[in-house]
């Protein structure tokens, strides 16, 4: 049993008999969580695809899409992934000031996207396509709404990091926390690429 | 640089009080008072709480079943109104699936996974507590519909639309069903992620994946199934809630919606759910049978891979629940074939259990009886399941009592009997005393006979054409005799459960006059048996180095030159003493409980008054931040025998545990 002490010290090294993945617990948990999110959005996207032409005699969301407008807000969201990467790179260099700046920028770009979504939703409702109008509109608002809630939670996380950095709680050794929030943020962006393609770009026949 | 340095721990072990972060409640400092249970992050205490709560809901669901069977004992009885009958069979199913058998499996998973892989705790101890508290708050929320929701849900546990719509189900029962299951689903999702990370990252040195006990493997597959199946029903439940509360149009056929959407979403979750229920029991059987056959498990890797295969194939069979819903001949054919195929890995398991017993020195203890009974009953259920795979036969059987018989043989026969065996098997490890064997065997035979009397006749009733979910039946169809037998059987099951509870209490009393069971009363094979019973709070004195499958067995037994098994160490020599000092454990926390309390408030808010949502949201949201700011190690903690801020090399395996908890808690709880 005296060997226990010796090898317990070395077992973090990666070897073929490793008893861990080499990924930290938190990051692995986030990857798994994102895996489950794929099925959540998978279910919602399927629902929309099933219902997108079911208008019940009323206006369909596809009839009133403003594709140029949504393209711009999509571009803004995609750019926020770039600033997120810059935030991570800054904290990896130990530069908390820049990290804070890029986190704030990412949150603001996300905020612009959410603002665009609020504008889109209100203009749809004004044009007579509300949540309860027909199955297509219910599915549209639910899918994009769920995505919006995810972006909003991401903004909340980013702002929590910003506040923590102001309080001096965010330190270079917390770089992985920024990375994990970044994973979530990139995931939300990638989902939007799918949603944007499926909802807005593929025409309903 | 100097500014960002952590304050150094003082020699005395006292942290600087001025550095104490915001939002810290006073935390209990170890012990067994109620506050210690409410704030515990110990996987063993959480496991016990899951188990006790699951048994409570077993009794609740059982009483619901007894009421149903009482109504059906004789034809044309008016004991229950049709509406109440609908509510009772719905709540019976929901309670048994979500509030009994899943949490019972979670109880074993929580208690046993860290022990079987040689870990101190799960990867995220506070998230583990959160899972339990969220689940129990969801469970209470779901059942509160009897009191404040105008009755239980009345749409069946599968809650098909449009029956689940406001038109056909105007009380709040379905709202409570949907929100209650959403809350319980959050709990299972967090728990699944936590346990997967635990198994993948926290194994003791040398514990490679293919040295893990089969139970841990099956629980790992189960957690993957949970993690990927729950989001699908989450979608379905959200759509249902939106339809009922916010008038969306997802399931309204008049508006052009497709009620089949619900069926697909539900069963994409619902069929993996069947394996979520059965695989933990398979794992326990795979531990019990080798122990009491005095042989290693036959075909370990086959057992593991067939479990994984079931996990994958379980995703490709869901539409066999929908053969009569008009999904078209090609879908029916494809799902019919895939359903037949999934019988193959299941058959592999059954044959391997039999091969394990073949030629073994069988020791028919109570756990062994339950395990063998479970295999036998599951085989019957599996065979009737294959008859459903044949679509023309299924068309005759669907919505009859034949289906009810089938899934009770699978879930009760395969799942509950196996887990009962697990309860008898691990009872001494968990509670430090043995359950009386004679009473255990009486319990087994009562339960087995009651079970077969209840559900055996349902095969006949179903083939005679008796429909499920009808609140009564007329005389003269030949249903009377078998229904009466079935009702008698259900009361025998109820008696056997009462007898089990009596056995636990009586054995506890008698144990005071008996010698303690010691670390390894069954001469078993896996790591948990090298620990004293009950397991000490810190689990392992020294994290063991694993050199083989069935590590514990190989520490007790070796081979002589003729390759005969010989004992090389007594249990006392090989077992750990449980007397380690200075083991660093995460401090307890009340925030998981506070966070969980906000969720039912949000649920009531959605149903009754949106202001309650604000209150619940503030409570949960505040708890998330308080949690994130709370240090994992309590600065006020008494630096007694269980603390060690020096991080001795002996225990370096758990040093990344604490840090990970703080960050992980922040992120994952925020998303959930």
Interface residues (C-beta under 8 A of the other chain):
Chain A: X1 X3 X4 X5 X7 X8 X9 X11 X17 X18 X19 X20 X21 X23 X24 X25 X26 X28 X29 X30 X32 X33 X35 X36 X37 X39 X40 X42 X43 X44 X47 X50 X51 X54 X55 X56 X131 X132 X133 X134 X135 X137 X138 X139 X141 X142 X146 X153 X156 X157 X160 X168 X171 X172 X174 X176 X177 X180 X181 X184
Chain B: X3 X4 X123 X124 X189 X193 X194 X196 X197 X200 X201 X202 X203 X204 X205 X206 X207 X208 X227 X228 X229 X230 X231 X232 X234 X235 X236 X238 X239 X242 X246 X247 X248 X249 X250 X252 X255 X256 X257 X258 X261 X265 X268 X542 X543 X544 X545 X625 X628 X649 X650 X651 X652 X653 X656 X657 X660 X663 X664 X666 X667 X668 X670 X671
